[in-house]
């Protein structure tokens, strides 16, 4: 009976070592996931910042085009309208190339 209890104790001890190793592996996985989460949050913040810039550039370009067309097509025509239209087109090009890029993983 003592031998049987000793064997059960040894098996329980081996199982506890195995469980300790599994817990350690899980802690490492959790740490890696937290690091990955932080990296993704940084990328999301950068993308949000860039999308705000794109929105503002597009909004300003739309207003410039609206005003520029009204000024350019008024009677008498004014060259300032064409300058506004060209400026708006340049802003739209800048906004297009400033869009957030997909990250490589």
Secondary structure, 3 states (H helix, E strand, C coil): CHHHHHHHHHHHHHHHHHHHHHHHHHHHHHHHHHHHHHHHHHHHHHHHHHHHHHHHHHHHHHHHHHHHHHHHCCCCCCHHHHHHHHHHHHHHHHHHHCCCCCCCC
